[in-house]
Amino acid sequence: MNLKHYPTFSGTVILRVSVELNPGLTPPSVLPPGVGLVHVRGLGLNDTLHFLLCNAGAPALLVVHTNSTQSAVQVDWPVFINRSSSGSLRVEPQSSVQYSSALVFTRVWEYDDVNNTADPQQTAESSFYPPYELQNFLWTLNISANQSDLTVTLCGGEKTESFLNGSLCLQFSAFESEGRDKAWPSLRHNVNSSQLHVWLDGVTPRGNDSRFALEFQSVGESGFEGRVDVHSSIDDEYTPSIFKVSQWVSSPVNSSSVVGYNQWKPVAYRKPQPVFEDATPCKHSQLVSVNRIPQSGLVQAYFTDDPHTYGLNISFGIDKDPVFYSDSKYISWTVLVGMGEPPADSFSTLIIIIITVGLGTPLAIIIVGGVFVWIRKRMSHSSVYEPIN
């Protein structure tokens, strides 16, 4: 089912973006209730960028870049649905694929932060509750597409008391041009990136001092390596008081020309429509190599040749933070997923005006004051009586 297509721009290169739900699926093949495969295709002048989002098992976003404008997604639906073997989802021609990686959300961890450290790494194992395995969640899927926005929302939970009135949601967004999302943290994006906004809403915590951490994994072809870099950022009206940006970079060991990235600012929010006071820091754990691929139908269907998997956790809160999850029953976090050169922050128009006014006003006062003093001295000097010799 083809839902929407519209032109977008990347510099001087025109892209055409289309979105399709369950490409090529026909009866008698039927997906389980609430499960879907969403394909977003960005057509460039000489290449194509494919984004595939699927919630069969653990929810995953697959990014595939090809050097062909004719590349297409092919799904062997009976095999894909039964998850009986790898290779049931391909991008053809396979020789055109230049880069592919997947981001998979695997678990939500909950722990009793009795010492108020907001640090799972320094928390006793006995303080952790059994994790929520996202591969076992029941999901609903909703797609919204218009002339300026394309979003896919997955909301899920399990049949437990904790999720009786709560849910975990992931919202995928594709963009038609460079810019920023309206909602904080307003990450800068381009047409080579997509965004995942993740939030935990209304979940009943299992303790009064509960905090949460989100586990996700990155899967790439054999020979890929990963690292996490932290860079200085700027404090502006888009993300007030945040001075860092983190990037999880994946690239072939012997090449620097093809790079995929997951980029985020270390901040989470406790309200759906946050103000400054609703922000709380978040931090990532050490990146570790995982010896098996996650339980994701999309990952298991696409990767065939001994893929490499890395994982880390994002935890929310700060040491001695008096606000726990039970106070708001909401936490959200946002990450960009893309390839190529990651978007970089720059000074906004408002910040440029503030800097100009802040530096220009004292300079103008100094100049005007200097001129005034010089004129007064000249006038004073010319009025002094000089005797006639």
Phi, psi and chi 1 to 4 in degrees:
 res  aa     phi    psi   chi1   chi2   chi3   chi4
   1 MET       -  113.1  179.0  174.8   61.1      -
   2 ASN   -84.9  120.1 -165.6   28.8      -      -
   3 LEU   -96.9  -40.8  -60.5  175.8      -      -
   4 LYS  -163.6  145.0 -167.1   69.0  179.1  177.5
   5 HIS  -146.7  147.1   60.0   82.3      -      -
   6 TYR  -160.3  155.5   43.9   86.7      -      -
   7 PRO   -79.6  143.3   27.7  -33.3      -      -
   8 THR  -135.0  170.8   66.3      -      -      -
   9 PHE  -130.2  141.0  -61.4   89.1      -      -
  10 SER  -133.5   94.8  174.4      -      -      -
  11 GLY    65.7 -120.5      -      -      -      -
  12 THR   -99.7    3.8   58.1      -      -      -
  13 VAL   -96.9  123.1  179.1      -      -      -
  14 ILE   -85.6  129.8  -61.8  176.8      -      -
  15 LEU  -110.1  148.3  -66.8  179.1      -      -
  16 ARG  -118.9  121.2 -170.8  173.1 -176.9   84.8
  17 VAL  -107.5  131.2  176.0      -      -      -
  18 SER  -131.7  154.3   61.9      -      -      -
  19 VAL  -129.8  138.7   56.7      -      -      -
  20 GLU  -139.4  137.4 -171.1  177.2   12.7      -
  21 LEU  -102.2  126.1  177.3   62.4      -      -
  22 ASN    51.7   63.3  -57.9  -31.6      -      -
  23 PRO   -59.8  123.8   20.4  -31.7      -      -
  24 GLY    80.8    4.4      -      -      -      -
  25 LEU   -76.2  124.0  178.6   63.4      -      -
  26 THR  -136.2  154.0   56.8      -      -      -
  27 PRO   -58.6  147.5  -21.9   32.9      -      -
  28 PRO   -89.7    3.9   33.7  -36.8      -      -
  29 SER   -67.8  131.1  -62.9      -      -      -
  30 VAL  -138.6  130.3  178.5      -      -      -
  31 LEU   -79.3  154.7  -77.2  166.3      -      -
  32 PRO   -60.7  156.2  -21.5   32.1      -      -
  33 PRO   -56.1  134.2  -24.0   33.4      -      -
  34 GLY    82.0   -6.3      -      -      -      -
  35 VAL   -97.3  139.1  174.6      -      -      -
  36 GLY  -153.1  158.7      -      -      -      -
  37 LEU  -118.9  114.2  173.0   65.4      -      -
  38 VAL  -104.8  127.9 -179.4      -      -      -
  39 HIS  -116.1  118.6  173.5 -141.4      -      -
  40 VAL  -110.9  124.0  177.4      -      -      -
  41 ARG  -119.0  121.5 -178.1  173.7 -176.1  -99.3
  42 GLY  -106.0  112.4      -      -      -      -
  43 LEU   -93.5  119.2  179.5   63.1      -      -
  44 GLY   -98.9 -173.1      -      -      -      -
  45 LEU   -67.6  -39.8 -169.3   61.8      -      -
  46 ASN  -131.0    5.9  -60.6  -57.2      -      -
  47 ASP  -150.1  177.7   57.3   -2.3      -      -
  48 THR  -141.4  141.5  -54.8      -      -      -
  49 LEU  -117.6  123.3 -173.6   60.6      -      -
  50 HIS  -110.2  128.9  -59.6  -89.8      -      -
  51 PHE  -112.6  128.0  -68.7  102.4      -      -
  52 LEU  -125.8  123.9  -66.7  118.1      -      -
  53 LEU  -116.4  130.3 -179.5   69.7      -      -
  54 CYS  -146.6  143.8 -174.8      -      -      -
  55 ASN  -118.0   29.6   58.8  -18.5      -      -
  56 ALA   -81.4  108.9      -      -      -      -
  57 GLY    79.6 -146.8      -      -      -      -
  58 ALA   -65.6  133.2      -      -      -      -
  59 PRO   -64.5  138.1   22.4  -31.8      -      -
  60 ALA  -143.1  150.3      -      -      -      -
  61 LEU  -120.4  119.8  176.0   63.5      -      -
  62 LEU  -104.9  131.6  172.9   67.2      -      -
  63 VAL  -114.8  125.6 -177.4      -      -      -
  64 VAL  -130.9  126.3 -178.8      -      -      -
  65 HIS  -112.0  132.2  174.8 -112.9      -      -
  66 THR  -124.6  159.0   72.2      -      -      -
  67 ASN   -97.3   24.6   61.7    4.9      -      -
  68 SER  -128.8  143.0  168.9      -      -      -
  69 THR   -86.9   -2.9   58.6      -      -      -
  70 GLN  -105.7    3.5  -56.2  -61.5  -42.9      -
  71 SER   -66.6  146.7   60.1      -      -      -
  72 ALA  -146.7  154.7      -      -      -      -
  73 VAL   -86.7  130.8  171.7      -      -      -
  74 GLN  -122.0  127.8  -58.2  -69.5  -27.4      -
  75 VAL  -124.3  126.5 -175.6      -      -      -
  76 ASP   -88.2   92.3 -176.0  -21.3      -      -
  77 TRP   -62.8  -43.7  -79.1  107.3      -      -
  78 PRO   -58.2  -41.6  -26.8   36.6      -      -
  79 VAL   -71.1  -41.1  178.0      -      -      -
  80 PHE   -60.3  -45.1 -178.3   88.8      -      -
  81 ILE   -66.4  -39.8  -67.7  170.4      -      -
  82 ASN   -81.7  -13.0  -66.3  -33.4      -      -
  83 ARG    52.4   42.2  -63.8  166.8   66.6  172.5
  84 SER   -86.0  -22.4   53.8      -      -      -
  85 SER  -161.2  162.2   65.2      -      -      -
  86 SER   -80.5  164.6   61.2      -      -      -
  87 GLY    89.4    6.6      -      -      -      -
  88 SER   -79.4  -12.3   60.0      -      -      -
  89 LEU  -124.4  125.1 -173.6  149.7      -      -
  90 ARG  -136.1  157.5  -55.1  179.4  -54.9  -81.4
  91 VAL  -110.5  116.5  174.9      -      -      -
  92 GLU  -105.3  144.6  -61.1  -74.7   -0.2      -
  93 PRO   -71.4  140.2   26.1  -32.9      -      -
  94 GLN   -63.8  -25.2  -69.2 -177.2  -67.8      -
  95 SER   -68.7  -16.0   59.0      -      -      -
  96 SER   -85.6  -11.7   68.5      -      -      -
  97 VAL   -71.6  121.8  174.7      -      -      -
  98 GLN  -100.8  -28.0  -56.2  -63.5  -64.0      -
  99 TYR  -158.9  143.0  171.6   87.3      -      -
 100 SER  -154.5  139.6   56.8      -      -      -
 101 SER  -157.8  159.2   69.5      -      -      -
 102 ALA  -130.5  142.3      -      -      -      -
 103 LEU  -108.9  123.9 -175.3   67.0      -      -
 104 VAL  -123.4  130.2 -172.0      -      -      -
 105 PHE   -94.3  116.6  -67.5   85.8      -      -
 106 THR  -107.3  -41.5   48.1      -      -      -
 107 ARG  -146.7  156.5  -67.7 -175.4 -178.5   91.5
 108 VAL  -116.9  123.0  172.0      -      -      -
 109 TRP   -98.1  140.8  -65.9   92.9      -      -
 110 GLU  -126.8  133.8 -178.1 -178.4   -4.7      -
 111 TYR  -139.6  154.1   62.7   99.6      -      -
 112 ASP   -90.2  105.0 -169.3   11.3      -      -
 113 ASP   -88.1   66.5 -168.3   16.8      -      -
 114 VAL   -66.1  -27.7  -68.5      -      -      -
 115 ASN   -92.8    0.2  -64.4  -39.1      -      -
 116 ASN    53.4   51.9 -159.9    4.7      -      -
 117 THR   -99.9  -18.4   62.4      -      -      -
 118 ALA    52.4   36.1      -      -      -      -
 119 ASP  -135.8   98.8 -172.4   -6.7      -      -
 120 PRO   -60.0  -27.9  -19.9   31.3      -      -
 121 GLN   -68.6  -23.8  -52.4  -60.4  -46.0      -
 122 GLN  -106.7   16.3  -56.6  -60.6  -38.5      -
 123 THR  -104.1  137.6  -59.1      -      -      -
 124 ALA   -62.1  144.1      -      -      -      -
 125 GLU   -59.7  -30.1 -174.2  175.2  -14.4      -
 126 SER   -68.7  -14.8   59.3      -      -      -
 127 SER   -87.0   -4.9  -65.4      -      -      -
 128 PHE   -90.4  136.6  -79.6   82.1      -      -
 129 TYR   -85.8  162.1  -60.7   99.0      -      -
 130 PRO   -55.8  134.3  -26.1   34.5      -      -
 131 PRO   -70.6  156.9   27.1  -34.7      -      -
 132 TYR   -86.8  115.8  -64.8  109.7      -      -
 133 GLU   -86.0  110.6  -59.2  -75.9   -8.3      -
 134 LEU   -69.2  -20.1  -58.5 -170.6      -      -
 135 GLN   -66.1  -18.5   69.8 -167.9   51.2      -
 136 ASN  -100.2    1.3  -61.6  -33.3      -      -
 137 PHE   -72.4  153.6  -87.1   30.2      -      -
 138 LEU   -98.0  130.2  -59.6  175.4      -      -
 139 TRP  -119.5  152.9  -59.9   92.3      -      -
 140 THR  -116.9  150.4   59.7      -      -      -
 141 LEU  -128.7  134.3 -175.6  150.4      -      -
 142 ASN  -137.5  133.9 -180.0   62.9      -      -
 143 ILE  -115.9  132.4  -60.8  176.5      -      -
 144 SER  -129.2  126.8  172.3      -      -      -
 145 ALA  -138.0  131.1      -      -      -      -
 146 ASN  -142.4 -168.4   54.4   49.7      -      -
 147 GLN   -67.5  -21.8  -71.8  -64.4  -31.6      -
 148 SER  -121.5   -2.0   60.2      -      -      -
 149 ASP  -153.3  140.7 -172.3   31.0      -      -
 150 LEU  -133.0  119.1  165.3   65.2      -      -
 151 THR  -133.5  146.2   62.6      -      -      -
 152 VAL  -127.0  124.8 -179.5      -      -      -
 153 THR  -116.2  127.3  -55.2      -      -      -
 154 LEU  -112.8  126.1  -61.6  174.4      -      -
 155 CYS  -127.1  133.7  -74.4      -      -      -
 156 GLY  -149.2  171.3      -      -      -      -
 157 GLY  -171.1 -175.1      -      -      -      -
 158 GLU  -124.8  166.2   59.3  179.9   24.0      -
 159 LYS   -84.8   69.7  -66.0 -178.7  179.0  180.0
 160 THR  -132.3  167.7   60.9      -      -      -
 161 GLU   -62.4  -33.9 -176.3  177.9  -12.4      -
 162 SER   -61.5  -37.0  -65.7      -      -      -
 163 PHE  -103.5   19.8  -82.3   86.9      -      -
 164 LEU   -60.2  -42.2 -174.4   62.9      -      -
 165 ASN  -122.4   19.3  -62.8  -54.4      -      -
 166 GLY  -130.0  173.0      -      -      -      -
 167 SER  -159.7  158.0   60.2      -      -      -
 168 LEU  -107.4  128.4  171.8   71.2      -      -
 169 CYS  -124.8  143.6  -65.1      -      -      -
 170 LEU  -125.9  126.1  -65.6   83.8      -      -
 171 GLN  -117.0  116.1 -174.7  175.6   76.6      -
 172 PHE   -90.8  135.5  166.9   86.3      -      -
 173 SER  -129.8  134.2  -61.8      -      -      -
 174 ALA  -111.1  151.6      -      -      -      -
 175 PHE  -122.7  146.8  -53.7  102.8      -      -
 176 GLU   -92.3   -7.2   61.7  175.6   -6.7      -
 177 SER  -166.0  175.0   61.8      -      -      -
 178 GLU   -67.2  151.3  -69.6 -172.4    7.6      -
 179 GLY   162.3 -159.9      -      -      -      -
 180 ARG  -134.0  147.5  -68.1 -178.6 -176.5  -89.3
 181 ASP   -68.6  146.3 -166.1   27.8      -      -
 182 LYS   -68.0  -36.3  -66.9  179.8 -178.8  178.2
 183 ALA   -82.4  144.9      -      -      -      -
 184 TRP   -59.5  143.1  -75.7   -3.6      -      -
 185 PRO   -86.9   11.9   32.2  -36.3      -      -
 186 SER    52.3   52.6  -59.4      -      -      -
 187 LEU   -64.6  141.8  -61.1  177.5      -      -
 188 ARG   -75.6  133.8  178.4  177.9  -72.5  -82.9
 189 HIS  -130.5  166.4   59.4 -105.2      -      -
 190 ASN  -137.1 -177.8   55.7   34.3      -      -
 191 VAL   -74.4   -9.5  -65.1      -      -      -
 192 ASN   -91.0    6.0  -66.8  -34.4      -      -
 193 SER  -128.3  156.8   61.8      -      -      -
 194 SER  -127.0  169.7   61.8      -      -      -
 195 GLN  -127.3  140.8  178.5  176.3  -77.8      -
 196 LEU  -119.3  118.2  -77.2  169.7      -      -
 197 HIS  -104.3  122.5 -179.3   56.6      -      -
 198 VAL  -118.0  132.5 -173.7      -      -      -
 199 TRP  -144.2  149.6   66.8   91.1      -      -
 200 LEU  -113.6  117.6 -162.3   63.9      -      -
 201 ASP  -131.4  124.3 -175.5   16.4      -      -
 202 GLY    73.9   10.1      -      -      -      -
 203 VAL   -74.6  133.7  175.4      -      -      -
 204 THR   -79.8  115.1  -57.9      -      -      -
 205 PRO   -69.6  155.8   25.0  -32.7      -      -
 206 ARG   -91.0    4.5  -71.7  172.3  -78.8 -173.5
 207 GLY  -156.4  158.0      -      -      -      -
 208 ASN   -68.9  -27.2  -67.0  -30.5      -      -
 209 ASP  -109.1   31.8  -60.4  -31.2      -      -
 210 SER   -71.0  138.1  -76.4      -      -      -
 211 ARG  -128.2  163.1  -64.5 -164.1 -168.8  -81.5
 212 PHE  -124.4  155.6  -72.2   88.8      -      -
 213 ALA  -138.6  145.7      -      -      -      -
 214 LEU  -108.9  125.2  178.4   65.2      -      -
 215 GLU  -100.4  130.0  176.8 -173.7  -66.3      -
 216 PHE  -141.7  158.6   57.8  105.3      -      -
 217 GLN  -130.7  149.6  -60.1  177.9    9.7      -
 218 SER  -114.9  130.2 -179.4      -      -      -
 219 VAL  -118.6  129.9 -176.0      -      -      -
 220 GLY  -136.4  171.1      -      -      -      -
 221 GLU   -62.0  158.3  -61.2  -72.5   -1.2      -
 222 SER   -55.3  133.2  177.6      -      -      -
 223 GLY    99.0   -5.5      -      -      -      -
 224 PHE   -83.7  149.1  -86.1   60.0      -      -
 225 GLU  -127.6  158.6   62.2 -179.8    9.9      -
 226 GLY  -132.1  157.4      -      -      -      -
 227 ARG  -156.7  158.9   70.5  178.5 -170.0  -84.6
 228 VAL  -116.7  123.6  176.5      -      -      -
 229 ASP  -111.9  143.9  -58.4  -35.2      -      -
 230 VAL  -117.7  124.9  179.2      -      -      -
 231 HIS  -118.8  156.1  -56.2  -77.7      -      -
 232 SER   -70.4  141.6  -63.5      -      -      -
 233 SER  -123.3 -162.2 -176.9      -      -      -
 234 ILE  -126.4  154.5   56.9  176.0      -      -
 235 ASP   -99.3  112.6  174.0   15.2      -      -
 236 ASP  -142.6 -169.8   57.2   17.3      -      -
 237 GLU   -70.3  -13.5   75.4  -87.1   23.9      -
 238 TYR   -78.1  -44.4  -61.0  118.5      -      -
 239 THR  -138.0   79.3  -42.7      -      -      -
 240 PRO   -59.3  137.2  -22.4   32.7      -      -
 241 SER    70.7    8.1   78.6      -      -      -
 242 ILE  -102.9  123.3  -57.4  -57.4      -      -
 243 PHE  -116.9   10.5  -65.0   89.1      -      -
 244 LYS  -131.8  156.3  -62.0  -69.8 -176.3 -179.2
 245 VAL  -139.3  137.4   60.9      -      -      -
 246 SER  -109.4  141.4  -59.8      -      -      -
 247 GLN  -131.7  125.5  -71.0  175.7 -176.1      -
 248 TRP   -99.2  108.1  179.5  -10.9      -      -
 249 VAL  -104.2  134.7 -179.4      -      -      -
 250 SER  -124.7  132.3  -58.9      -      -      -
 251 SER  -155.5  158.1   61.5      -      -      -
 252 PRO   -61.7  145.5  -19.3   31.6      -      -
 253 VAL   -59.5  -40.6  173.8      -      -      -
 254 ASN  -101.8   20.2  -61.2  -41.2      -      -
 255 SER  -147.4  141.8  173.7      -      -      -
 256 SER  -113.8    5.6   59.5      -      -      -
 257 SER   -85.0  -24.9   59.8      -      -      -
 258 VAL  -117.7  115.9 -178.5      -      -      -
 259 VAL  -132.8  131.9  174.5      -      -      -
 260 GLY  -109.0  156.4      -      -      -      -
 261 TYR  -148.8  153.1   62.0   84.7      -      -
 262 ASN  -122.8  120.9  -52.8  -51.8      -      -
 263 GLN  -125.4  135.2 -175.2 -176.4   73.2      -
 264 TRP  -151.2  161.5   66.3   90.9      -      -
 265 LYS  -100.0  143.6  -72.5 -170.0  174.9 -178.2
 266 PRO   -77.2   64.6   29.5  -35.1      -      -
 267 VAL  -145.3  143.4   61.2      -      -      -
 268 ALA  -129.2  166.8      -      -      -      -
 269 TYR  -131.9  143.9  -64.7   98.4      -      -
 270 ARG   -96.9    0.4  -61.8 -171.4 -178.4  100.6
 271 LYS  -135.6  148.1  -63.7  -72.0 -179.1   62.1
 272 PRO   -62.1  -35.9  -22.8   33.3      -      -
 273 GLN  -117.1   80.5  -56.1  -64.7  -31.0      -
 274 PRO   -78.0  154.6   30.1  -35.4      -      -
 275 VAL  -111.7  178.1  -65.0      -      -      -
 276 PHE   -54.1  -40.1  178.6   78.2      -      -
 277 GLU   -69.3  -14.1  -68.6   77.7   12.4      -
 278 ASP   -88.7   -1.4  -62.3  -37.1      -      -
 279 ALA   -81.4  145.1      -      -      -      -
 280 THR  -142.4  141.5 -175.0      -      -      -
 281 PRO   -65.6  155.2  -19.5   31.7      -      -
 282 CYS  -133.4  160.0   62.4      -      -      -
 283 LYS  -144.0  156.2   55.0 -172.8  174.5 -176.7
 284 HIS  -105.8  152.6   62.9  -91.5      -      -
 285 SER   -82.5  178.9   65.9      -      -      -
 286 GLN   -68.0  141.2 -177.2  179.6   -0.7      -
 287 LEU   -73.7  129.8 -172.9   68.1      -      -
 288 VAL  -126.4  150.9  -62.9      -      -      -
 289 SER   -83.7  135.4  179.2      -      -      -
 290 VAL  -111.0  136.3 -178.1      -      -      -
 291 ASN   -88.0    5.9   59.0   11.1      -      -
 292 ARG  -149.0  155.9   63.3 -176.6 -176.7  -83.8
 293 ILE   -79.6  152.9   63.8  174.4      -      -
 294 PRO   -70.5  162.9   23.2  -32.3      -      -
 295 GLN   -81.1   67.9  -65.9  -63.0  -52.7      -
 296 SER  -118.6  127.7  159.4      -      -      -
 297 GLY   -61.0  -35.5      -      -      -      -
 298 LEU   -67.5  -46.4  179.1   60.1      -      -
 299 VAL   -65.3  -44.5  168.4      -      -      -
 300 GLN   -65.4  -29.5  -66.8  168.8  -25.9      -
 301 ALA   -79.2  -31.1      -      -      -      -
 302 TYR   -92.3  -47.6  178.7   79.8      -      -
 303 PHE   -84.2  130.6  -68.7   98.0      -      -
 304 THR  -121.2  -27.8   58.5      -      -      -
 305 ASP  -111.6   77.4  -61.9  -34.8      -      -
 306 ASP    47.6   63.6 -169.5   25.4      -      -
 307 PRO   -67.1  158.3   25.8  -34.3      -      -
 308 HIS  -105.4  136.4 -159.1  154.1      -      -
 309 THR  -124.2  133.5  -56.6      -      -      -
 310 TYR  -119.8  153.7  -67.3   91.6      -      -
 311 GLY  -143.0  153.8      -      -      -      -
 312 LEU  -156.1  168.9   58.3   71.4      -      -
 313 ASN  -115.4  145.3  -64.7  -30.8      -      -
 314 ILE  -110.6  118.8  -63.7  -70.6      -      -
 315 SER  -110.1  152.0   56.8      -      -      -
 316 PHE  -116.8  138.9  -50.2  109.6      -      -
 317 GLY   115.2  172.7      -      -      -      -
 318 ILE  -138.7  154.8 -169.0  172.4      -      -
 319 ASP   -52.5  131.3 -176.5   29.4      -      -
 320 LYS    66.1   19.6  -54.3  -54.9  179.0 -175.0
 321 ASP   -69.0  121.4 -172.1  -12.2      -      -
 322 PRO   -76.6   -9.5   28.9  -35.0      -      -
 323 VAL  -100.6  120.6 -178.9      -      -      -
 324 PHE  -104.8  172.7  -68.1   88.0      -      -
 325 TYR   -59.6  -33.7  178.3   80.6      -      -
 326 SER   -63.5  -19.1   57.9      -      -      -
 327 ASP   -75.2  -34.2  -65.9  -55.8      -      -
 328 SER  -119.6  -21.3   64.4      -      -      -
 329 LYS    51.6   40.3  -70.4 -169.5  176.2 -179.4
 330 TYR  -157.5  137.6 -176.4   91.8      -      -
 331 ILE  -152.1  138.6 -164.0   75.9      -      -
 332 SER  -135.7  154.3   70.2      -      -      -
 333 TRP  -151.6  149.6  175.2   74.4      -      -
 334 THR  -133.1  140.4  -54.9      -      -      -
 335 VAL  -139.2  141.7   59.3      -      -      -
 336 LEU   -92.1  144.1  -74.6 -178.6      -      -
 337 VAL  -129.7  123.9 -178.1      -      -      -
 338 GLY  -167.9 -165.6      -      -      -      -
 339 MET  -143.1  164.4   59.7  157.7  -64.5      -
 340 GLY    88.5 -155.5      -      -      -      -
 341 GLU   -74.2  121.0 -173.0   68.1   24.7      -
 342 PRO   -63.6  144.0  -20.7   32.9      -      -
 343 PRO   -59.8  140.0  -20.2   31.8      -      -
 344 ALA  -114.1  141.1      -      -      -      -
 345 ASP   -69.7  147.9  -88.9  -32.0      -      -
 346 SER  -139.2  163.9   59.7      -      -      -
 347 PHE   -65.4  131.4  -71.6  113.5      -      -
 348 SER   -76.9  168.8   65.7      -      -      -
 349 THR   -60.1  -40.8  -58.3      -      -      -
 350 LEU   -62.2  -43.8  176.5   61.1      -      -
 351 ILE   -66.0  -39.0  -64.0  -60.2      -      -
 352 ILE   -61.2  -42.0  -67.2  173.8      -      -
 353 ILE   -64.1  -43.5  -67.3  173.3      -      -
 354 ILE   -62.1  -44.1  -67.2  173.4      -      -
 355 ILE   -63.6  -43.1  -67.3  174.5      -      -
 356 THR   -61.5  -46.0  -58.2      -      -      -
 357 VAL   -67.2  -42.3  172.6      -      -      -
 358 GLY   -63.7  -40.6      -      -      -      -
 359 LEU   -88.1  -33.7  -63.7  178.2      -      -
 360 GLY   -72.9  -36.6      -      -      -      -
 361 THR   -63.3  -50.9  -60.0      -      -      -
 362 PRO   -60.2  -38.1  -22.8   34.0      -      -
 363 LEU   -64.0  -41.8 -177.7   60.4      -      -
 364 ALA   -63.8  -40.6      -      -      -      -
 365 ILE   -62.3  -42.2  -66.5  173.8      -      -
 366 ILE   -62.8  -44.2  -67.8  172.1      -      -
 367 ILE   -65.2  -48.6  -66.8  174.2      -      -
 368 VAL   -62.6  -41.4  172.5      -      -      -
 369 GLY   -62.9  -41.3      -      -      -      -
 370 GLY   -63.5  -43.3      -      -      -      -
 371 VAL   -62.3  -42.5  172.0      -      -      -
 372 PHE   -61.4  -45.1  177.1   76.2      -      -
 373 VAL   -63.0  -41.0  171.0      -      -      -
 374 TRP   -63.5  -41.5  178.9   78.2      -      -
 375 ILE   -66.1  -42.8  -67.0  174.5      -      -
 376 ARG   -61.7  -39.7  -74.4  -66.9  -59.5  -88.3
 377 LYS   -66.3  -39.6  -74.7 -174.2  175.8 -179.0
 378 ARG   -63.5  -43.3  -67.9  -76.4  -63.7  175.4
 379 MET   -66.5  -40.5  -67.1  176.4   62.3      -
 380 SER   -65.0  -41.2  174.8      -      -      -
 381 HIS   -66.3  -39.2  179.9   73.3      -      -
 382 SER   -73.2  -19.0   61.7      -      -      -
 383 SER   -91.3   -4.4   64.4      -      -      -
 384 VAL   -74.2  132.6  175.6      -      -      -
 385 TYR   -71.1  130.1  172.2   75.8      -      -
 386 GLU  -116.7  123.9  -63.2 -179.8    0.9      -
 387 PRO   -66.0  152.9   24.3  -33.8      -      -
 388 ILE   -91.0  125.0  -59.7  174.2      -      -
 389 ASN   -81.5      -  -66.0  -31.4      -      -
